[in-house]
Amino acid sequence: MVSCTKAFHKRRREQPRTRLPFTSSRVNGSQDNTITPYPLESGVMKKQELIHLHGLLAEVGNYYEQRENDDIPLDEYEDLGVRPTSIHKSKTDHKAAVFALAGGITSTMNDAEETDAVPAQAD
């Protein structure tokens, strides 16, 4: 057991270290305050992050419906059968649900902007 642990730590020391974003690292004993991006998979959202975004968009939709007293047409979203609490669903399912939900919210907001246009007046 001890030899396995030593081998693990040896491999860990030999691997190059990657810096995470918004962290500082010491270079030659001085403080380096550069911000570095993720070394791999930049721009790729993890499933947990996508589920979190899904939940936030659902809250935005609920808030907008209460504030405007207007229902958001979510037929496409409801047909998918994926909710923010459906953690067993795949990442692809949540991604499709996020796009459908965002599309419904933005189309409703765009329609409201067109009907609630304020006339331009000079003061």
CORTAJO-V196760 format. One record per residue. PSI is psi in radians with two decimals (NA if undefined). OMEGA is omega in degrees with one decimal (NA if undefined). NEAR is the number of other C-alpha atoms within 12 Angstrom. Layout:
PSI & OMEGA & NEAR
PSI & OMEGA & NEAR
This chain:
-0.69 & -178.9 & 7
-0.69 & -179.2 & 8
-0.61 & 177.1 & 9
-0.72 & 179.7 & 10
-0.73 & 178.6 & 11
-0.70 & 179.1 & 12
-0.67 & 178.2 & 13
-0.85 & -178.4 & 14
-0.59 & 177.9 & 13
-0.79 & 177.6 & 12
-0.66 & -179.5 & 13
-0.69 & 178.6 & 12
-0.55 & -177.2 & 11
-0.39 & -179.0 & 10
2.48 & 178.0 & 10
2.47 & -180.0 & 9
2.45 & 176.0 & 11
2.49 & -179.7 & 14
2.43 & 178.1 & 20
2.77 & -179.0 & 16
2.66 & 176.9 & 16
0.48 & 175.5 & 13
2.67 & 176.2 & 16
2.58 & 176.5 & 16
2.71 & -179.0 & 19
2.25 & 177.8 & 12
2.09 & -179.7 & 11
0.66 & 176.3 & 7
-0.08 & 178.9 & 7
2.84 & -178.9 & 9
2.17 & 177.5 & 11
1.99 & -175.2 & 15
0.51 & 178.8 & 14
2.59 & 177.0 & 15
2.17 & -177.7 & 14
2.51 & 178.4 & 17
2.97 & 175.7 & 15
2.38 & -178.0 & 16
-0.59 & -179.5 & 15
2.75 & 173.9 & 13
0.68 & 177.2 & 9
2.39 & -179.8 & 12
0.00 & 179.9 & 10
2.17 & -178.5 & 14
2.34 & 178.3 & 18
2.83 & -178.2 & 17
-0.75 & -179.3 & 22
-0.70 & 177.9 & 21
-0.67 & 178.8 & 19
-0.70 & 177.2 & 29
-0.68 & 178.1 & 30
-0.79 & 177.1 & 23
-0.69 & 178.0 & 26
-0.80 & 178.3 & 32
-0.70 & 178.6 & 26
-0.74 & 178.1 & 20
-0.63 & 176.5 & 29
-0.69 & 177.0 & 30
-0.71 & 177.4 & 19
-0.76 & 178.5 & 23
-0.77 & 178.1 & 32
-0.74 & 180.0 & 20
-0.77 & -179.4 & 17
-0.74 & 178.9 & 21
-0.72 & 179.3 & 21
-0.71 & -175.5 & 13
-0.74 & -175.6 & 13
-0.10 & -175.1 & 17
0.77 & -177.4 & 13
2.34 & 179.0 & 17
2.45 & 176.5 & 20
2.24 & 178.6 & 32
1.89 & -176.6 & 22
0.67 & -178.7 & 26
-0.81 & -179.4 & 16
-0.73 & 179.4 & 20
-0.79 & -178.7 & 29
-0.55 & 177.8 & 18
-0.49 & 179.3 & 15
-0.54 & 179.2 & 23
0.44 & -179.5 & 21
2.16 & 177.7 & 29
2.86 & 178.2 & 31
-0.43 & 179.1 & 32
-0.07 & -179.8 & 18
1.24 & -174.9 & 21
-0.30 & 179.6 & 20
-0.25 & 179.4 & 15
2.78 & -176.1 & 21
2.87 & 177.8 & 21
-0.68 & 179.3 & 25
-0.69 & 177.6 & 19
-0.76 & 179.2 & 25
-0.64 & 178.9 & 35
-0.78 & 178.0 & 31
-0.68 & 179.1 & 26
-0.69 & 178.8 & 34
-0.78 & 179.7 & 37
-0.69 & 179.2 & 25
-0.74 & 179.6 & 30
-0.79 & 178.6 & 37
-0.68 & 178.1 & 29
-0.73 & 178.3 & 22
-0.74 & -179.7 & 28
-0.83 & -177.2 & 31
-0.62 & 178.3 & 22
-0.66 & 177.9 & 20
-0.72 & 178.7 & 24
-0.67 & 177.8 & 24
-0.70 & 178.1 & 15
-0.69 & 179.9 & 16
-0.65 & 178.6 & 20
-0.68 & -178.7 & 13
-0.65 & -178.4 & 12
-0.43 & -178.2 & 11
0.61 & -178.3 & 11
2.36 & -179.9 & 10
2.28 & 179.7 & 9
2.51 & 180.0 & 8
2.25 & 177.6 & 6
2.52 & 175.6 & 5
2.43 & 179.1 & 4
NA & NA & 3
